[in-house]
Amino acid sequence: MSLFVISEIGINHNGDLEVAKKMIKSSKDCGADAVKFQKRDINLVYSPEILSSKRESPWGTTTKDQKEGIEFSKNDYEEIDKYCTEIGIEWFASAWDLKSLDFLSQFNLKYNKIASAMIVDLTFLKAVAKQKKYTFISTGMSDFSIIDNAVNIFREAGCEFELMHCISAYPFDDKFANLKLIKTLGEKYKCNVGYSGHEKGGVSVSMAAVALGAS
């Protein structure tokens, strides 16, 4: 089993394409195999009440202004796709709704990612599995019954996947990493298990995760 390193960009580019490119280049220089973004249709992910709520930001005075400001357009993603090809690094994104999943399908991406928040949406899981792309499935906040459902959907669809051990706290103290769960998940589901790290420290927890079998 070879190690696959994903650099999480998410929405930390703040809607600035040049910042995203710098993060992609830094990820490449650090030896990452891929960079990952997040894609949302804000009108599907957030309620009208949340979007209309007051929120001061560089993009305006409402939550909608802020959420729209940090989402990339089709042209932006086309530029990201071109740039990643030029420097030789894979990119993909975690879709947070079916419309975003469809949006991402226009690019020739090798991977899908299920965010921890989306693992409970069985309709969404089936749509992702139907694409037959290798999928990383985060398990933060999940119990075994939730993971069972996801694993069954992907196995029934014949879609390759790996589980990602994840502690859904941003950030958390290293002592809560619970890395022994990597082995537990691997033995229970007979699949590769990765680690999605949100710890406060440096790379020591991730290195320990690899030593314990994280892919």
GUNUVEX-730584 format. One line per field, with one value per residue: residue in three letters; residue number from 1; x, y, z of N, C-alpha, C in turn. Coordinates in Angstrom, 1 decimal, padded with zeros to 4 digits. Each point is the difference from the previous one (the first is absolute). Layout:
// residues N
residu <- [ALA | ...];
num <- [NUM | ...];
n.X <- [X | ...];
n.Y <- [Y | ...];
n.Z <- [Z | ...];
ca.X <- [X | ...];
ca.Y <- [Y | ...];
ca.Z <- [Z | ...];
c.X <- [X | ...];
c.Y <- [Y | ...];
c.Z <- [Z | ...];
This chain:
// residues 215
residu <- [MET | SER | LEU | PHE | VAL | ILE | SER | GLU | ILE | GLY | ILE | ASN | HIS | ASN | GLY | ASP | LEU | GLU | VAL | ALA | LYS | LYS | MET | ILE | LYS | SER | SER | LYS | ASP | CYS | GLY | ALA | ASP | ALA | VAL | LYS | PHE | GLN | LYS | ARG | ASP | ILE | ASN | LEU | VAL | TYR | SER | PRO | GLU | ILE | LEU | SER | SER | LYS | ARG | GLU | SER | PRO | TRP | GLY | THR | THR | THR | LYS | ASP | GLN | LYS | GLU | GLY | ILE | GLU | PHE | SER | LYS | ASN | ASP | TYR | GLU | GLU | ILE | ASP | LYS | TYR | CYS | THR | GLU | ILE | GLY | ILE | GLU | TRP | PHE | ALA | SER | ALA | TRP | ASP | LEU | LYS | SER | LEU | ASP | PHE | LEU | SER | GLN | PHE | ASN | LEU | LYS | TYR | ASN | LYS | ILE | ALA | SER | ALA | MET | ILE | VAL | ASP | LEU | THR | PHE | LEU | LYS | ALA | VAL | ALA | LYS | GLN | LYS | LYS | TYR | THR | PHE | ILE | SER | THR | GLY | MET | SER | ASP | PHE | SER | ILE | ILE | ASP | ASN | ALA | VAL | ASN | ILE | PHE | ARG | GLU | ALA | GLY | CYS | GLU | PHE | GLU | LEU | MET | HIS | CYS | ILE | SER | ALA | TYR | PRO | PHE | ASP | ASP | LYS | PHE | ALA | ASN | LEU | LYS | LEU | ILE | LYS | THR | LEU | GLY | GLU | LYS | TYR | LYS | CYS | ASN | VAL | GLY | TYR | SER | GLY | HIS | GLU | LYS | GLY | GLY | VAL | SER | VAL | SER | MET | ALA | ALA | VAL | ALA | LEU | GLY | ALA | SER];
num <- [1 | 2 | 3 | 4 | 5 | 6 | 7 | 8 | 9 | 10 | 11 | 12 | 13 | 14 | 15 | 16 | 17 | 18 | 19 | 20 | 21 | 22 | 23 | 24 | 25 | 26 | 27 | 28 | 29 | 30 | 31 | 32 | 33 | 34 | 35 | 36 | 37 | 38 | 39 | 40 | 41 | 42 | 43 | 44 | 45 | 46 | 47 | 48 | 49 | 50 | 51 | 52 | 53 | 54 | 55 | 56 | 57 | 58 | 59 | 60 | 61 | 62 | 63 | 64 | 65 | 66 | 67 | 68 | 69 | 70 | 71 | 72 | 73 | 74 | 75 | 76 | 77 | 78 | 79 | 80 | 81 | 82 | 83 | 84 | 85 | 86 | 87 | 88 | 89 | 90 | 91 | 92 | 93 | 94 | 95 | 96 | 97 | 98 | 99 | 100 | 101 | 102 | 103 | 104 | 105 | 106 | 107 | 108 | 109 | 110 | 111 | 112 | 113 | 114 | 115 | 116 | 117 | 118 | 119 | 120 | 121 | 122 | 123 | 124 | 125 | 126 | 127 | 128 | 129 | 130 | 131 | 132 | 133 | 134 | 135 | 136 | 137 | 138 | 139 | 140 | 141 | 142 | 143 | 144 | 145 | 146 | 147 | 148 | 149 | 150 | 151 | 152 | 153 | 154 | 155 | 156 | 157 | 158 | 159 | 160 | 161 | 162 | 163 | 164 | 165 | 166 | 167 | 168 | 169 | 170 | 171 | 172 | 173 | 174 | 175 | 176 | 177 | 178 | 179 | 180 | 181 | 182 | 183 | 184 | 185 | 186 | 187 | 188 | 189 | 190 | 191 | 192 | 193 | 194 | 195 | 196 | 197 | 198 | 199 | 200 | 201 | 202 | 203 | 204 | 205 | 206 | 207 | 208 | 209 | 210 | 211 | 212 | 213 | 214 | 215];
n.X <- [000.8 | -000.2 | 000.7 | -001.2 | 000.6 | -001.1 | 000.2 | -000.6 | -000.5 | -001.0 | -000.5 | 001.2 | -000.3 | -001.2 | -000.2 | 001.3 | -000.1 | 000.6 | -000.8 | -001.0 | 000.5 | 000.2 | -001.3 | -000.4 | 000.7 | -000.4 | -001.2 | 000.1 | 000.5 | -001.0 | -000.4 | -001.0 | -000.9 | -000.8 | -000.8 | -000.7 | -001.1 | -000.8 | -001.1 | -000.6 | -001.2 | 000.3 | -000.7 | 000.8 | 001.2 | -000.3 | -000.6 | -001.2 | -000.4 | 000.8 | -000.3 | -001.2 | 000.6 | 000.1 | 001.0 | 000.8 | 000.3 | 001.1 | -000.9 | -000.3 | -001.3 | -000.2 | -000.5 | -001.1 | 000.2 | 000.1 | -001.0 | -000.6 | 000.5 | -000.2 | -001.1 | 000.7 | 000.2 | -000.8 | 000.1 | -000.2 | -000.9 | -000.4 | 000.2 | -000.6 | -001.0 | 000.1 | 000.0 | -000.9 | -000.5 | 000.1 | -000.3 | -001.0 | -001.2 | -000.5 | -001.2 | -000.7 | -001.3 | -000.4 | -000.9 | -000.7 | -000.3 | -001.1 | -000.5 | 000.7 | -000.6 | -001.1 | 000.2 | 000.5 | -001.0 | 000.0 | 000.7 | 001.1 | -000.7 | 001.1 | -000.3 | -000.7 | -000.7 | -000.3 | -000.5 | 000.5 | -000.3 | 000.5 | 000.7 | -000.8 | 000.4 | -000.9 | -000.9 | 000.7 | 000.1 | -001.3 | -000.2 | 000.7 | -000.5 | -001.0 | 000.7 | 000.1 | 000.1 | 001.3 | -000.6 | 000.3 | -000.2 | -000.2 | 000.4 | 000.4 | -000.2 | 000.5 | -001.1 | 000.1 | -001.2 | 000.5 | 001.1 | -000.8 | -000.9 | 001.0 | 000.6 | -001.2 | -000.2 | 001.3 | -000.1 | -001.3 | 000.5 | 000.8 | -000.1 | 001.3 | 000.4 | 000.3 | 000.0 | -000.5 | 000.9 | -001.0 | 000.6 | -001.3 | 001.2 | -000.2 | 001.2 | 000.7 | 000.0 | 001.3 | -000.2 | -000.8 | 001.2 | 000.0 | 001.3 | -000.3 | -000.8 | 001.2 | 000.6 | -000.8 | 000.1 | 001.3 | 000.1 | -000.8 | 000.6 | 001.1 | 000.4 | 000.5 | 000.8 | -000.4 | 000.7 | -001.0 | 001.1 | -000.5 | 001.1 | 000.3 | 000.6 | 001.2 | 001.0 | 000.3 | -001.3 | 000.2 | 001.2 | -000.5 | -000.9 | 001.0 | 000.7 | -001.2 | 000.5 | 000.0 | -000.9];
n.Y <- [-001.2 | 000.9 | 000.9 | 000.5 | 001.1 | 000.4 | 001.1 | 000.3 | 000.5 | -000.8 | 000.9 | -000.4 | -000.1 | 000.0 | -000.9 | 000.0 | 000.0 | 001.2 | 000.2 | -000.4 | 000.7 | 001.0 | -000.4 | -000.1 | 001.1 | 000.5 | -000.5 | 000.4 | 001.2 | -000.2 | -000.4 | 000.8 | -001.0 | 000.7 | 000.9 | 000.3 | 000.3 | 000.9 | -000.6 | 001.2 | -000.3 | 001.2 | 000.1 | -001.0 | 000.4 | 001.3 | 000.2 | 000.4 | -000.5 | -001.1 | -000.1 | 000.3 | -000.9 | 000.9 | 000.4 | 000.7 | 000.2 | -000.3 | -000.9 | 000.4 | 000.1 | -001.0 | -001.1 | 000.3 | 001.2 | -000.4 | -000.8 | 001.0 | 000.8 | -001.1 | 000.1 | -000.9 | 000.7 | -000.3 | 001.3 | 000.2 | -000.9 | 000.6 | 001.1 | -000.4 | -000.5 | 001.1 | 000.7 | -000.8 | 000.0 | 001.4 | 000.0 | -000.8 | 000.5 | -001.1 | 000.3 | 000.2 | -000.3 | 000.3 | -000.6 | 001.0 | -000.3 | -000.5 | 001.2 | 000.1 | -001.1 | 000.4 | 001.1 | -000.8 | -000.6 | 001.3 | -000.2 | -000.2 | 000.0 | -000.5 | 000.9 | -000.6 | 000.9 | -000.8 | 001.2 | 000.1 | 001.2 | -000.6 | -000.7 | 000.8 | 000.6 | -001.0 | 001.0 | 000.8 | -000.9 | -000.3 | 001.3 | 000.2 | -001.1 | 000.5 | 001.0 | -001.0 | 001.2 | -000.3 | -000.4 | 001.2 | -000.8 | 001.3 | -000.4 | 001.3 | -000.1 | -001.0 | -000.8 | -001.3 | 000.3 | 001.2 | -000.5 | -000.9 | 000.9 | 000.9 | -000.9 | -000.3 | 001.3 | 000.2 | -001.0 | 000.3 | 001.2 | -000.8 | 000.9 | 000.2 | -000.3 | 001.0 | -000.4 | 001.1 | -000.5 | 000.5 | 000.9 | 000.1 | 000.4 | 001.3 | -000.1 | -001.1 | -000.3 | -000.2 | 000.2 | 000.8 | -000.2 | -000.8 | 000.0 | -000.7 | 001.0 | 000.4 | -000.7 | 000.6 | 001.2 | -000.1 | -000.4 | 001.0 | 001.0 | -000.5 | 001.3 | 000.8 | 000.5 | 001.1 | 001.1 | 000.7 | 000.7 | 000.3 | -000.7 | 000.5 | -001.1 | -000.4 | -000.7 | 000.1 | 000.6 | 000.7 | 000.3 | 000.2 | 000.7 | 000.5 | 000.1 | 000.4 | 000.3 | 001.3 | 000.0];
n.Z <- [000.0 | -001.0 | 000.5 | 000.1 | -000.3 | 000.7 | -000.7 | 001.2 | -001.1 | -000.3 | 000.9 | 000.4 | -001.3 | 000.7 | -001.0 | 000.4 | -001.4 | 000.2 | 001.1 | -000.7 | -001.0 | 000.9 | 000.5 | -001.3 | -000.4 | 001.1 | -000.3 | -001.2 | 000.4 | 000.8 | -001.2 | 000.1 | 000.0 | 000.8 | -000.6 | 001.1 | -000.8 | 000.3 | -000.5 | 000.0 | -000.1 | 000.3 | -001.1 | -000.2 | 000.3 | -000.2 | 001.1 | -000.5 | 001.2 | -000.2 | -001.3 | 000.6 | 000.9 | 001.0 | -000.9 | 000.8 | -001.3 | -000.6 | 000.0 | 001.2 | 000.2 | -000.9 | 000.5 | -000.7 | 000.3 | 001.2 | 000.0 | -000.7 | 000.9 | 000.7 | -000.8 | -000.6 | -001.2 | -001.1 | -000.3 | 001.2 | 000.0 | -001.1 | 000.6 | 001.1 | -000.8 | -000.7 | 001.1 | 000.5 | -001.2 | -000.1 | 001.3 | -000.5 | 000.4 | 000.7 | -000.5 | 001.1 | 000.3 | 001.2 | -000.7 | 000.3 | -001.2 | -000.5 | 000.1 | 001.1 | 000.4 | -000.6 | 000.6 | 001.0 | -000.4 | -000.3 | 001.1 | -000.5 | 001.1 | 000.6 | 000.8 | 000.9 | 000.7 | 001.0 | 000.2 | 001.3 | -000.3 | -001.1 | 000.9 | 000.6 | -001.1 | 000.1 | -000.3 | 000.7 | 001.0 | -000.3 | 000.0 | 001.1 | 000.6 | -000.6 | 000.4 | 001.0 | 000.6 | 000.2 | 001.1 | 000.6 | 001.0 | 000.4 | 001.1 | 000.0 | 001.3 | -000.7 | 000.1 | 000.4 | 000.5 | 000.2 | 000.5 | 000.7 | 000.1 | 000.3 | 000.8 | 000.5 | 000.0 | 000.4 | 000.9 | 000.2 | 000.0 | 000.6 | 001.0 | -000.4 | 001.3 | 000.9 | 001.2 | 000.5 | 000.9 | 000.7 | 000.7 | 000.1 | 000.3 | 000.0 | 000.5 | 000.2 | 001.3 | -000.2 | 001.3 | -000.8 | -000.5 | 001.1 | -000.2 | 001.1 | -000.2 | -000.4 | 001.0 | 000.9 | -000.7 | -000.1 | 001.2 | 000.4 | -000.8 | 000.3 | 000.3 | -000.9 | 000.9 | -000.3 | 000.2 | 000.5 | 000.0 | 001.2 | 000.3 | 001.2 | 000.2 | -000.2 | -000.5 | 001.3 | 000.2 | -001.1 | 000.4 | 001.2 | -000.6 | -000.7 | 001.1 | 000.3 | -001.3 | 000.3 | -000.9];
ca.X <- [-000.8 | 000.8 | -000.6 | -000.5 | -000.1 | -000.9 | 000.0 | -001.3 | -000.2 | -001.4 | -000.4 | 000.9 | 000.4 | -000.8 | -000.5 | 001.1 | 000.7 | 001.4 | 000.3 | -000.2 | 001.2 | 001.2 | -000.1 | 000.2 | 001.5 | 000.6 | -000.3 | 000.9 | 001.4 | 000.1 | 000.0 | -001.4 | -000.4 | -001.2 | -000.6 | -001.5 | -000.8 | -001.4 | -001.0 | -001.4 | -001.1 | -000.4 | -001.5 | -000.4 | 000.6 | -000.4 | -001.4 | -000.1 | 000.2 | 001.4 | 000.6 | -000.4 | 000.5 | 001.1 | 001.4 | 000.9 | 001.2 | 000.5 | -000.9 | -001.3 | -000.5 | -000.8 | 000.7 | 000.0 | 001.1 | 001.3 | 000.0 | 000.2 | 001.4 | 001.1 | -000.2 | 000.6 | -000.8 | 000.5 | 001.3 | 001.0 | 000.3 | 000.7 | 001.4 | 000.6 | 000.3 | 001.1 | 001.2 | 000.4 | 000.6 | 001.3 | 001.1 | 000.1 | -000.6 | -001.5 | -000.9 | -001.4 | -000.7 | -001.1 | -001.3 | -000.9 | -001.3 | -000.1 | 000.3 | 001.5 | 000.6 | -000.2 | 000.9 | 001.3 | 000.1 | 000.5 | 001.4 | 000.5 | 000.6 | 000.1 | -000.5 | -001.1 | 000.2 | -001.2 | 000.3 | -000.6 | -001.4 | -000.8 | -000.1 | -001.3 | -000.9 | 000.1 | -000.2 | 001.2 | 001.0 | -000.2 | 000.4 | 001.5 | 000.4 | -000.4 | 001.1 | 001.1 | 001.3 | 000.5 | -000.6 | 000.5 | -001.3 | 000.3 | -000.9 | -000.2 | -001.4 | -000.8 | 000.1 | 000.2 | -001.2 | 000.1 | 001.1 | -000.5 | -000.8 | 000.9 | 000.8 | -000.9 | -000.4 | 001.1 | 000.3 | -001.1 | 000.2 | 001.3 | 000.8 | 001.1 | 000.0 | 000.6 | -000.5 | 001.0 | -000.2 | -000.1 | -000.5 | -000.6 | 000.2 | 000.9 | 000.8 | -000.1 | 001.3 | 000.6 | -000.4 | -001.4 | 000.1 | -000.6 | 000.5 | -000.2 | -001.2 | 000.4 | 000.1 | -001.3 | -000.8 | 000.6 | -000.4 | -001.5 | -000.5 | 001.0 | 000.3 | 001.0 | -000.5 | 000.9 | -000.2 | -000.3 | 000.5 | -000.4 | 000.6 | 000.6 | 001.5 | 000.6 | -000.3 | 000.3 | -001.1 | -000.2 | 001.1 | -000.5 | -001.1 | 000.6 | 000.7 | -001.0 | -000.6 | -000.8 | 000.5];
ca.Y <- [001.2 | 001.3 | 001.2 | 001.1 | 001.2 | 001.0 | 001.3 | 000.6 | 001.4 | 000.3 | 001.4 | 000.8 | 001.0 | 001.2 | 000.4 | 000.6 | -001.0 | 000.1 | -000.7 | -001.5 | -000.5 | 000.0 | -001.1 | -001.1 | -000.1 | -000.4 | -001.4 | -000.8 | 000.1 | -000.8 | -001.4 | -000.5 | -000.7 | 000.6 | 001.1 | -000.1 | 001.1 | -000.2 | 000.6 | 000.1 | 000.9 | 000.6 | 000.0 | -001.4 | -000.4 | 000.9 | 000.5 | 001.5 | 000.7 | 000.1 | 000.8 | 001.4 | 000.5 | 001.0 | -000.5 | 000.9 | -000.6 | 000.8 | -000.2 | 000.6 | 000.1 | -001.2 | -001.3 | -000.3 | 000.7 | -000.7 | -001.3 | 000.2 | 000.6 | -001.0 | -001.1 | 000.2 | -000.1 | -000.9 | 000.5 | -000.2 | -001.4 | -000.4 | 000.5 | -000.9 | -001.3 | 000.3 | 000.3 | -001.3 | -000.8 | 000.5 | -000.3 | -001.5 | -000.5 | -000.3 | 000.8 | -000.4 | 000.8 | -000.6 | 000.7 | 000.1 | -000.1 | -000.7 | 001.0 | 000.2 | -001.3 | 000.1 | 001.0 | -000.5 | -001.1 | 000.5 | -000.1 | -001.4 | -000.2 | -001.4 | -000.3 | 000.7 | 000.0 | 000.2 | 000.7 | -000.7 | 000.5 | -000.5 | -001.5 | -000.4 | 000.3 | -001.2 | 000.3 | 000.6 | -001.1 | -000.8 | 000.8 | -000.1 | -001.3 | -000.2 | 000.5 | -001.0 | 000.6 | -000.3 | 001.0 | 000.1 | 000.2 | 000.4 | -000.6 | 000.8 | 000.0 | -001.2 | -001.2 | -001.1 | -000.3 | 001.0 | -000.4 | -001.2 | 000.4 | 000.5 | -001.1 | -000.8 | 000.7 | 000.0 | -001.3 | -000.5 | 000.8 | -000.4 | 001.2 | -000.1 | 001.1 | -000.3 | 000.8 | 001.0 | 000.3 | 001.5 | 000.6 | 001.3 | 001.2 | 000.9 | -001.2 | -000.8 | -000.3 | -001.2 | -001.2 | -000.5 | -000.5 | -001.4 | -000.6 | -001.4 | -000.3 | -000.3 | -001.4 | -000.6 | 000.1 | -000.9 | -001.4 | -000.2 | 000.2 | -000.6 | 001.0 | 001.0 | 001.0 | 001.2 | 000.9 | 001.4 | 000.6 | 001.4 | 000.2 | 001.3 | -000.1 | -000.1 | -001.2 | -001.2 | -000.9 | -000.6 | -001.0 | -001.2 | -000.7 | -000.8 | -001.1 | -000.9 | -000.6 | 000.9 | 000.0];
ca.Z <- [000.0 | 000.0 | 000.7 | -000.8 | 000.9 | -000.5 | 000.6 | 000.1 | -000.3 | 000.4 | -000.4 | 000.7 | -001.0 | 000.2 | -001.3 | -000.8 | -000.8 | 000.1 | 001.3 | -000.3 | -000.8 | 000.9 | 000.8 | -000.8 | -000.2 | 001.3 | 000.2 | -000.9 | 000.5 | 001.2 | -000.4 | 000.0 | -001.2 | -000.5 | 000.8 | 000.0 | 000.3 | 000.4 | -000.9 | 000.5 | -000.5 | 001.3 | 000.1 | 000.4 | 001.2 | 001.1 | 000.0 | -000.2 | 001.2 | 000.3 | -001.0 | 000.1 | 001.3 | -000.1 | 000.2 | -000.7 | -000.6 | -001.1 | -001.1 | 000.2 | 001.4 | 000.3 | -000.1 | -001.4 | -000.6 | 000.4 | -000.6 | -001.4 | -000.2 | 000.1 | -001.0 | -001.3 | -001.1 | -001.0 | -000.6 | 001.0 | 000.1 | -001.3 | 000.2 | 000.9 | -000.7 | -000.9 | 000.7 | 000.6 | -001.1 | -000.4 | 001.0 | 000.3 | 001.3 | -000.1 | 000.9 | 000.1 | 001.0 | 000.7 | -000.3 | 001.1 | -000.5 | -001.2 | -001.1 | 000.0 | -000.5 | -001.4 | -000.5 | 000.0 | -001.0 | -001.3 | 000.0 | -000.1 | 001.3 | 000.4 | 001.4 | 000.7 | 001.5 | 000.8 | 001.2 | 001.1 | 000.1 | -001.1 | 000.1 | 000.4 | -001.1 | -000.8 | -001.4 | -000.4 | -000.1 | -001.2 | -001.2 | -000.1 | -000.3 | -001.4 | -000.8 | -000.1 | 000.2 | 001.3 | 000.9 | 001.3 | 000.8 | 001.4 | 001.0 | 001.2 | 000.6 | -000.4 | 000.7 | -000.9 | -000.9 | -001.0 | -000.9 | -000.6 | -001.1 | -001.0 | -000.6 | -000.8 | -001.2 | -000.9 | -000.5 | -000.9 | -001.2 | -000.5 | -000.1 | 000.9 | 001.0 | 001.2 | 001.1 | 000.6 | 001.4 | 000.1 | 001.3 | -000.4 | 000.8 | -000.8 | 000.0 | 001.2 | 000.7 | -000.5 | 000.8 | -000.4 | -001.4 | -000.1 | -001.2 | 000.0 | -000.8 | -001.4 | -000.1 | 000.2 | -001.2 | -001.0 | 000.3 | -000.1 | -001.3 | -000.9 | -001.0 | 000.4 | 000.9 | 000.1 | 001.1 | -000.3 | 001.2 | 000.4 | 001.3 | 000.2 | -000.1 | -001.3 | -000.8 | 000.8 | 000.0 | -001.3 | -000.1 | 000.8 | -000.7 | -001.1 | 000.7 | 000.4 | -001.1 | -000.9 | -001.4];
c.X <- [000.9 | -000.8 | -000.5 | -000.3 | -000.8 | 000.2 | -001.3 | 000.0 | -001.4 | -000.4 | 001.0 | 000.7 | -000.7 | -000.5 | 001.0 | 000.7 | 001.5 | 000.5 | -000.1 | 001.2 | 001.2 | -000.1 | 000.2 | 001.5 | 000.7 | -000.2 | 000.9 | 001.4 | 000.2 | -000.1 | -001.4 | -000.3 | -001.2 | -000.4 | -001.5 | -000.6 | -001.4 | -000.9 | -001.4 | -000.9 | -000.6 | -001.5 | -000.6 | 000.5 | -000.5 | -001.5 | -000.1 | 000.2 | 001.5 | 000.6 | -000.4 | 000.5 | 001.2 | 001.3 | 000.9 | 001.2 | 000.5 | -001.0 | -001.4 | -000.4 | -000.9 | 000.8 | 000.0 | 001.2 | 001.4 | 000.1 | 000.2 | 001.4 | 001.1 | -000.2 | 000.6 | -001.1 | 000.5 | 001.3 | 001.1 | 000.5 | 000.7 | 001.5 | 000.7 | 000.4 | 001.2 | 001.3 | 000.5 | 000.6 | 001.4 | 001.1 | 000.0 | -000.5 | -001.5 | -000.8 | -001.4 | -000.7 | -001.0 | -001.3 | -000.9 | -001.5 | 000.0 | 000.4 | 001.5 | 000.7 | -000.1 | 000.9 | 001.4 | 000.2 | 000.4 | 001.5 | 000.5 | 000.7 | 000.0 | -000.7 | -001.2 | 000.3 | -001.4 | 000.4 | -000.8 | -001.5 | -000.9 | -000.1 | -001.4 | -001.1 | 000.1 | -000.2 | 001.3 | 001.1 | -000.2 | 000.3 | 001.5 | 000.5 | -000.3 | 001.1 | 001.2 | 001.4 | 000.5 | -000.4 | 000.6 | -001.3 | 000.4 | -001.0 | -000.2 | -001.4 | -000.8 | 000.2 | 000.1 | -001.2 | 000.0 | 001.1 | -000.4 | -000.8 | 000.8 | 000.8 | -000.9 | -000.4 | 001.1 | 000.3 | -001.0 | 000.2 | 001.3 | 001.0 | 001.1 | -000.1 | 001.0 | -000.6 | 001.1 | -000.4 | 000.1 | -000.6 | -000.6 | 000.0 | 001.1 | 000.6 | -000.2 | 001.4 | 000.4 | -000.5 | -001.3 | 000.0 | -000.6 | 000.5 | -000.1 | -001.3 | 000.3 | 000.1 | -001.4 | -000.9 | 000.5 | -000.4 | -001.5 | -000.5 | 000.9 | 000.2 | 001.2 | -000.7 | 001.0 | -000.3 | -000.2 | 000.2 | -000.4 | 000.7 | 000.8 | 001.5 | 000.5 | -000.3 | 000.1 | -001.2 | -000.2 | 001.1 | -000.4 | -001.1 | 000.6 | 000.6 | -001.1 | -000.9 | -000.9 | 000.5 | 000.0];
c.Y <- [001.2 | 001.1 | 001.0 | 001.2 | 001.1 | 001.3 | 000.6 | 001.5 | 000.4 | 001.3 | 001.0 | 001.0 | 001.3 | 000.6 | 000.7 | -001.0 | 000.0 | -000.7 | -001.5 | -000.5 | -000.1 | -001.2 | -001.3 | -000.2 | -000.4 | -001.4 | -000.9 | 000.0 | -000.8 | -001.5 | -000.6 | -000.7 | 000.7 | 001.2 | -000.2 | 001.3 | -000.4 | 000.7 | -000.1 | 000.8 | 000.6 | 000.0 | -001.4 | -000.3 | 000.8 | 000.4 | 001.5 | 000.8 | 000.3 | 001.0 | 001.5 | 000.6 | 001.0 | -000.6 | 001.0 | -000.7 | 000.9 | 000.0 | 000.7 | -000.1 | -001.2 | -001.2 | -000.4 | 000.7 | -000.7 | -001.3 | 000.0 | 000.4 | -001.1 | -001.2 | 000.3 | -000.3 | -001.2 | 000.4 | -000.2 | -001.4 | -000.5 | 000.5 | -000.9 | -001.3 | 000.1 | 000.1 | -001.3 | -000.9 | 000.4 | -000.3 | -001.4 | -000.4 | -000.2 | 001.0 | -000.7 | 000.8 | -000.8 | 000.8 | -000.1 | -000.1 | -000.6 | 000.9 | 000.2 | -001.3 | 000.0 | 001.0 | -000.5 | -001.1 | 000.5 | 000.0 | -001.5 | -000.4 | -001.5 | -000.3 | 000.8 | 000.0 | 000.2 | 000.7 | -000.7 | 000.4 | -000.6 | -001.5 | -000.5 | 000.2 | -001.2 | 000.2 | 000.6 | -001.0 | -000.9 | 000.7 | 000.0 | -001.3 | -000.4 | 000.5 | -000.9 | 000.6 | -000.4 | 001.1 | -000.1 | 000.3 | 000.3 | -000.5 | 000.8 | 000.0 | -001.2 | -001.1 | -001.1 | -000.2 | 001.0 | -000.4 | -001.3 | 000.4 | 000.5 | -001.1 | -000.9 | 000.6 | 000.0 | -001.4 | -000.5 | 000.7 | -000.4 | 001.2 | -000.1 | 001.2 | -000.3 | 000.9 | 000.9 | 000.2 | 001.5 | 000.4 | 001.4 | 001.1 | 000.8 | 001.1 | -000.8 | -000.2 | -001.4 | -001.3 | -000.6 | -000.7 | -001.4 | -000.8 | -001.5 | -000.4 | -000.3 | -001.5 | -000.7 | 000.1 | -000.9 | -001.5 | -000.3 | 000.0 | -000.6 | 000.9 | 000.8 | 001.1 | 001.2 | 000.8 | 001.4 | 000.8 | 001.4 | 000.4 | 001.3 | 000.0 | -000.1 | -001.3 | -001.3 | -001.0 | -000.7 | -001.1 | -001.2 | -000.7 | -000.9 | -001.2 | -001.0 | -000.5 | 000.9 | 000.0 | 001.4];
c.Z <- [000.0 | 000.7 | -001.0 | 000.8 | -000.7 | 000.8 | -000.1 | -000.2 | 000.5 | -000.6 | 000.6 | -001.0 | 000.1 | -001.3 | -000.9 | -000.7 | 000.1 | 001.3 | -000.2 | -000.7 | 000.9 | 000.9 | -000.7 | -000.2 | 001.3 | 000.3 | -000.9 | 000.5 | 001.2 | -000.2 | 000.1 | -001.3 | -000.6 | 000.9 | 000.0 | 000.4 | 000.5 | -000.9 | 000.6 | -000.9 | 001.3 | 000.2 | 000.4 | 001.4 | 001.2 | -000.2 | -000.4 | 001.2 | 000.3 | -001.0 | 000.1 | 001.3 | -000.2 | 000.3 | -000.8 | -000.5 | -001.2 | -001.2 | 000.2 | 001.5 | 000.4 | -000.1 | -001.5 | -000.8 | 000.3 | -000.7 | -001.5 | -000.3 | 000.0 | -000.9 | -001.3 | -001.1 | -000.9 | -000.6 | 001.0 | 000.1 | -001.3 | 000.1 | 001.0 | -000.7 | -000.9 | 000.8 | 000.7 | -001.0 | -000.3 | 001.0 | 000.5 | 001.3 | -000.3 | 000.8 | -000.1 | 001.0 | 000.6 | -000.3 | 001.2 | -000.4 | -001.4 | -001.2 | -000.1 | -000.6 | -001.5 | -000.6 | -000.1 | -001.1 | -001.3 | -000.1 | 000.1 | 001.3 | 000.4 | 001.3 | 000.4 | 001.5 | 000.6 | 001.3 | 001.1 | 000.1 | -001.0 | 000.1 | 000.3 | -001.1 | -001.0 | -001.5 | -000.6 | -000.2 | -001.2 | -001.3 | -000.2 | -000.4 | -001.4 | -001.0 | -000.2 | 000.2 | 001.4 | 001.0 | 001.4 | 000.9 | 001.4 | 001.0 | 001.3 | 000.4 | -000.2 | 001.0 | -001.0 | -000.9 | -001.2 | -001.0 | -000.8 | -001.3 | -001.2 | -000.7 | -000.9 | -001.3 | -001.0 | -000.5 | -000.9 | -001.4 | -000.7 | -000.2 | 001.1 | 001.0 | 001.0 | 001.1 | 000.5 | 001.5 | 000.2 | 001.3 | -000.4 | 001.0 | -000.6 | 000.8 | 001.3 | 000.6 | -000.5 | 000.8 | -000.4 | -001.4 | -000.2 | -001.2 | -000.1 | -000.8 | -001.5 | -000.2 | 000.1 | -001.2 | -001.1 | 000.2 | -000.2 | -001.5 | -001.1 | -001.2 | 000.5 | 000.9 | 000.0 | 001.2 | -000.5 | 001.3 | 000.2 | 001.4 | 000.0 | -000.3 | -001.4 | -000.7 | 000.8 | 000.0 | -001.3 | -000.2 | 000.8 | -000.7 | -001.1 | 000.6 | 000.4 | -001.1 | -000.9 | -001.4 | -000.6];
